[in-house]
Amino acid sequence: MFSVLLILPDFLVILAGFLLRKQFGQGVFNDNFWKGAEKLVFYVLFPPLLFTSVATSHLTLSEAGLYLVVAIAAMMCAVLMSFLIRFIIKADPVTHASAFHCGFRFNTYVGFALVSRLFGQEELALMSLLIAFWVPISNSIAVAALAEAVAKRDQTQGQGKGSVLGKTVKAIVTNPLIIATTAGLIVNVTGLAMPEVVMTFFKSLGNASLAMGLLCIGAGLRLEGMKSQWPLIAANTVERLMATPAVALIFCLVFDLAPAAAGALMIFAMLPTAQSCYVMTASMKGNAPLVAGITTAHTLSAIVTIPFWILVITNVL
């Protein structure tokens, strides 16, 4: 029951965004408002959250080496499975690139809430460690794939100039999410002391990103888009919420991870995709309505899949 209560509030905020756009889309909450809100989250609110969470993580690389290698390997399998969906479900390259990163990104907030309630400080530190490394890896893969697909589309339509590779590299190195997580890692590893007032300021901005990001997801939701793309949404949901935790469980058993490490990895693997997927996709001119549908499908489905996987790991690990 507690896992349902963790997921439900996020879904209700998404629903609130959808209703605001639907009921007041011709007034204050019009398309221009939501486009501005999306940019606010992507460029101003969410990067400080990533920076502070990574910069303050308790990194213990020497003690968690095996865990980190196994966890990243398991999530790379999720990347591969998400990529292979394009050979099963037919769609244009930009649509596939937009859905692709939903198959291996994660909802940080739900993850921390689950670990805090189910486990203790050791698992929380291990979750933070994995987040610190997986965020730049996953964001780099996501940005590269989407930037390449969008650049090729723009060139085909005569809207783009310059090489696809150049645009892809530029999109990666200038992406605020990657910049924030990389900066956080540098601060964490070097032990650089940040002024308390700066960290408090960043935390205040980051705290505002969750609700605004969820509202933007709801506002970007188009039910007709979900109907037309339901096979891709369904395949992505099954891959992220069922196949990925199954692979992670196999890795935990094969490599005989310690209970704390196995618990942290399984919680990480069972999470629905990140709400920032929609914001990033919209900002990079991908198929944002599709990603809004995927995010909503993940969030709703996780009400069932998270309790299932918790039951599995309770009896198996």
Solvent accessible surface area in square Angstrom, and as a share of the most:
residue,aa,sasa,rsa
1,M,166,0.74
2,F,71,0.30
3,S,3,0.02
4,V,40,0.23
5,L,100,0.50
6,L,29,0.14
7,I,1,0.01
8,L,66,0.33
9,P,67,0.42
10,D,16,0.08
11,F,40,0.17
12,L,92,0.46
13,V,45,0.26
14,I,3,0.01
15,L,72,0.36
16,A,41,0.32
17,G,0,0.00
18,F,25,0.10
19,L,80,0.40
20,L,48,0.24
21,R,44,0.16
22,K,121,0.51
23,Q,117,0.52
24,F,113,0.47
25,G,19,0.18
26,Q,185,0.82
27,G,40,0.38
28,V,113,0.65
29,F,54,0.22
30,N,53,0.27
31,D,79,0.41
32,N,115,0.59
33,F,77,0.32
34,W,12,0.04
35,K,119,0.51
36,G,40,0.38
37,A,7,0.06
38,E,19,0.09
39,K,121,0.51
40,L,74,0.37
41,V,3,0.02
42,F,7,0.03
43,Y,122,0.46
44,V,65,0.37
45,L,13,0.07
46,F,15,0.06
47,P,13,0.08
48,P,15,0.09
49,L,32,0.16
50,L,8,0.04
51,F,17,0.07
52,T,8,0.04
53,S,27,0.18
54,V,0,0.00
55,A,13,0.10
56,T,72,0.42
57,S,12,0.08
58,H,116,0.52
59,L,37,0.18
60,T,58,0.34
61,L,81,0.40
62,S,112,0.72
63,E,149,0.67
64,A,7,0.05
65,G,32,0.30
66,L,103,0.51
67,Y,7,0.03
68,L,18,0.09
69,V,103,0.59
70,V,3,0.02
71,A,0,0.00
72,I,37,0.19
73,A,38,0.29
74,A,1,0.01
75,M,0,0.00
76,M,81,0.36
77,C,40,0.24
78,A,0,0.00
79,V,15,0.09
80,L,101,0.50
81,M,47,0.21
82,S,6,0.04
83,F,81,0.34
84,L,78,0.39
85,I,12,0.06
86,R,63,0.23
87,F,132,0.55
88,I,129,0.65
89,I,36,0.18
90,K,172,0.73
91,A,39,0.30
92,D,74,0.38
93,P,94,0.59
94,V,10,0.06
95,T,4,0.02
96,H,13,0.06
97,A,4,0.03
98,S,0,0.00
99,A,3,0.02
100,F,14,0.06
101,H,0,0.00
102,C,0,0.00
103,G,0,0.00
104,F,0,0.00
105,R,11,0.04
106,F,10,0.04
107,N,8,0.04
108,T,21,0.12
109,Y,46,0.17
110,V,6,0.03
111,G,1,0.01
112,F,55,0.23
113,A,30,0.23
114,L,1,0.00
115,V,0,0.00
116,S,66,0.42
117,R,151,0.55
118,L,55,0.28
119,F,68,0.28
120,G,39,0.37
121,Q,113,0.50
122,E,113,0.51
123,E,22,0.10
124,L,44,0.22
125,A,20,0.16
126,L,18,0.09
127,M,1,0.00
128,S,15,0.09
129,L,1,0.01
130,L,0,0.00
131,I,5,0.02
132,A,0,0.00
133,F,51,0.21
134,W,0,0.00
135,V,8,0.05
136,P,21,0.13
137,I,56,0.28
138,S,2,0.01
139,N,4,0.02
140,S,33,0.22
141,I,44,0.22
142,A,1,0.01
143,V,0,0.00
144,A,26,0.21
145,A,26,0.20
146,L,0,0.00
147,A,9,0.07
148,E,72,0.32
149,A,10,0.08
150,V,14,0.08
151,A,4,0.03
152,K,106,0.45
153,R,72,0.26
154,D,26,0.13
155,Q,75,0.33
156,T,121,0.70
157,Q,105,0.47
158,G,68,0.65
159,Q,130,0.58
160,G,18,0.17
161,K,183,0.78
162,G,53,0.51
163,S,67,0.43
164,V,30,0.17
165,L,131,0.65
166,G,39,0.37
167,K,63,0.27
168,T,15,0.09
169,V,73,0.42
170,K,136,0.58
171,A,27,0.21
172,I,41,0.21
173,V,91,0.53
174,T,74,0.43
175,N,7,0.04
176,P,20,0.13
177,L,0,0.00
178,I,17,0.09
179,I,92,0.47
180,A,9,0.07
181,T,0,0.00
182,T,58,0.34
183,A,36,0.28
184,G,0,0.00
185,L,31,0.16
186,I,97,0.49
187,V,17,0.10
188,N,27,0.14
189,V,100,0.57
190,T,93,0.54
191,G,59,0.57
192,L,106,0.53
193,A,93,0.72
194,M,57,0.26
195,P,72,0.46
196,E,131,0.59
197,V,115,0.66
198,V,45,0.26
199,M,20,0.09
200,T,72,0.42
201,F,114,0.47
202,F,52,0.22
203,K,95,0.40
204,S,66,0.42
205,L,41,0.21
206,G,0,0.00
207,N,114,0.58
208,A,49,0.38
209,S,1,0.01
210,L,49,0.24
211,A,54,0.42
212,M,51,0.23
213,G,2,0.02
214,L,4,0.02
215,L,40,0.20
216,C,0,0.00
217,I,0,0.00
218,G,0,0.00
219,A,3,0.02
220,G,7,0.06
221,L,11,0.05
222,R,68,0.25
223,L,89,0.44
224,E,115,0.51
225,G,17,0.16
226,M,46,0.21
227,K,152,0.65
228,S,82,0.53
229,Q,49,0.22
230,W,164,0.58
231,P,46,0.29
232,L,3,0.01
233,I,11,0.06
234,A,46,0.35
235,A,29,0.22
236,N,1,0.00
237,T,16,0.09
238,V,91,0.52
239,E,11,0.05
240,R,0,0.00
241,L,1,0.01
242,M,71,0.32
243,A,31,0.24
244,T,1,0.01
245,P,0,0.00
246,A,38,0.29
247,V,28,0.16
248,A,1,0.00
249,L,24,0.12
250,I,100,0.51
251,F,39,0.16
252,C,3,0.02
253,L,95,0.47
254,V,105,0.60
255,F,97,0.41
256,D,121,0.63
257,L,17,0.08
258,A,60,0.47
259,P,113,0.71
260,A,13,0.10
261,A,9,0.07
262,A,3,0.02
263,G,4,0.03
264,A,0,0.00
265,L,0,0.00
266,M,0,0.00
267,I,0,0.00
268,F,0,0.00
269,A,0,0.00
270,M,0,0.00
271,L,1,0.00
272,P,2,0.01
273,T,2,0.01
274,A,9,0.07
275,Q,8,0.04
276,S,5,0.03
277,C,0,0.00
278,Y,10,0.04
279,V,1,0.00
280,M,0,0.00
281,T,0,0.00
282,A,26,0.20
283,S,34,0.22
284,M,33,0.15
285,K,143,0.60
286,G,17,0.16
287,N,36,0.19
288,A,11,0.09
289,P,52,0.33
290,L,2,0.01
291,V,0,0.00
292,A,0,0.00
293,G,0,0.00
294,I,0,0.00
295,T,3,0.02
296,T,13,0.07
297,A,18,0.14
298,H,0,0.00
299,T,8,0.05
300,L,92,0.46
301,S,38,0.24
302,A,0,0.00
303,I,31,0.16
304,V,109,0.63
305,T,17,0.10
306,I,1,0.00
307,P,44,0.28
308,F,92,0.38
309,W,14,0.05
310,I,23,0.12
311,L,113,0.56
312,V,28,0.16
313,I,13,0.07
314,T,99,0.57
315,N,110,0.56
316,V,74,0.43
317,L,75,0.38
